[in-house]
Amino acid sequence: MGWLIAMFDLPVMTEAQRKAAARFRNDLLEHGFLMIQFSVYARPCVNFEQLSKHMATIQKFVPAAGNVRLLFVTDQQWAKSITIIGPNYNQGNRAIDPKVPNQIEFWD
């Protein structure tokens, strides 16, 4: 059990680039990712087969000018991470403290 983290830089200088970036973010959300920060998304993966599947899927919808880094961390490593948020930071719709979804908790 672990987390697949997608970190990315996408150009947004033109209307077409902004649309491609928005589509990429929406594709991540549709594939079960949670927004951790503006360009950092994560999703739980219960096994390496699922991890490989999601990595291959992301490769298919990365914008042509995109730079995406995928990182897998174990659930134990994820649990050791901390989030430091300034008192005036607007968290917006980002996941504050993502937990393993209930439907896969039995893999813990």
C-alpha positions as a printed NumPy array, in Angstrom:
array([[  0.   ,   0.   ,   0.   ],
       [  1.25 ,   3.438,  -0.846],
       [  0.683,   6.713,  -2.614],
       [  1.422,   7.708,  -6.192],
       [  2.383,  11.375,  -6.269],
       [  2.231,  13.379,  -9.498],
       [  4.216,  16.633,  -9.515],
       [  4.178,  18.732, -12.638],
       [  5.007,  21.944, -14.465],
       [  2.708,  22.821, -17.336],
       [  2.953,  25.896, -19.536],
       [ -0.003,  28.282, -19.242],
       [  1.047,  31.224, -21.421],
       [ -1.548,  30.705, -24.162],
       [ -5.245,  29.858, -24.07 ],
       [ -4.522,  26.439, -25.595],
       [ -1.875,  25.721, -22.929],
       [ -4.246,  26.772, -20.134],
       [ -6.922,  24.451, -21.505],
       [ -4.428,  21.572, -21.744],
       [ -3.299,  22.206, -18.151],
       [ -6.906,  22.302, -16.905],
       [ -7.705,  19.097, -18.783],
       [ -4.646,  17.375, -17.231],
       [ -5.702,  18.404, -13.716],
       [ -9.261,  17.227, -14.357],
       [ -7.977,  13.92 , -15.745],
       [ -5.987,  13.399, -12.544],
       [ -9.086,  14.084, -10.436],
       [-11.168,  11.712, -12.567],
       [ -8.568,   8.984, -11.966],
       [ -8.831,   9.272,  -8.188],
       [ -6.08 ,  11.788,  -7.444],
       [ -6.449,  14.395,  -4.7  ],
       [ -5.003,  17.881,  -5.093],
       [ -2.333,  18.294,  -2.413],
       [ -0.913,  21.561,  -3.786],
       [ -1.514,  23.424,  -7.038],
       [  0.838,  21.186,  -9.039],
       [  1.035,  18.192,  -6.705],
       [ -1.624,  15.479,  -6.749],
       [ -1.655,  12.084,  -5.01 ],
       [ -3.734,   8.915,  -5.006],
       [ -3.578,   5.726,  -2.965],
       [ -2.45 ,   2.538,  -4.697],
       [ -2.982,  -0.819,  -3.025],
       [ -0.487,  -2.814,  -5.082],
       [  2.193,  -2.486,  -7.755],
       [ -0.174,  -3.629, -10.508],
       [ -2.473,  -0.7  ,  -9.752],
       [  0.55 ,   1.61 ,  -9.532],
       [  1.746,   0.528, -12.982],
       [ -1.737,   0.98 , -14.431],
       [ -2.046,   4.546, -13.165],
       [  1.46 ,   5.457, -14.293],
       [  0.686,   4.221, -17.81 ],
       [ -2.616,   6.098, -17.837],
       [ -0.96 ,   9.383, -16.861],
       [  1.616,   8.951, -19.641],
       [ -1.261,   8.887, -22.134],
       [ -2.774,  12.238, -21.13 ],
       [  0.274,  14.377, -20.27 ],
       [  0.225,  17.564, -22.385],
       [  2.907,  17.635, -25.092],
       [  4.775,  20.494, -23.374],
       [  4.28 ,  19.095, -19.86 ],
       [  6.923,  18.046, -17.348],
       [  5.534,  15.41 , -14.951],
       [  7.355,  13.498, -12.232],
       [  5.701,  10.458, -10.637],
       [  6.855,   9.263,  -7.241],
       [  5.639,   6.302,  -5.188],
       [  5.89 ,   6.4  ,  -1.402],
       [  4.739,   3.724,   0.983],
       [  1.845,   4.394,   3.32 ],
       [  4.321,   4.367,   6.197],
       [  6.46 ,   7.056,   4.511],
       [  3.338,   9.108,   3.716],
       [  2.263,   8.954,   7.365],
       [  5.605,  10.472,   8.41 ],
       [  5.12 ,  13.547,   6.232],
       [  3.963,  16.791,   7.788],
       [  2.146,  19.773,   6.344],
       [  2.936,  23.26 ,   7.563],
       [  0.367,  25.873,   6.575],
       [  0.698,  29.559,   7.379],
       [ -2.149,  31.115,   9.381],
       [ -3.331,  33.258,   6.458],
       [ -3.009,  30.634,   3.707],
       [ -6.254,  29.894,   1.865],
       [ -6.365,  26.101,   1.575],
       [ -9.081,  26.263,  -1.081],
       [-10.098,  22.829,  -2.412],
       [ -6.795,  21.108,  -1.709],
       [ -6.769,  18.008,   0.478],
       [ -5.731,  19.112,   3.966],
       [ -4.792,  15.715,   5.386],
       [ -5.609,  13.01 ,   2.836],
       [ -6.394,   9.633,   4.348],
       [ -6.689,   6.258,   2.708],
       [-10.258,   6.012,   1.368],
       [-12.533,   3.696,   3.363],
       [-12.982,   1.215,   0.511],
       [ -9.289,   0.236,   0.619],
       [ -8.506,   0.56 ,   4.329],
       [ -8.52 ,  -3.199,   4.721],
       [ -5.172,  -3.285,   2.824],
       [ -3.428,  -1.432,   5.647]])
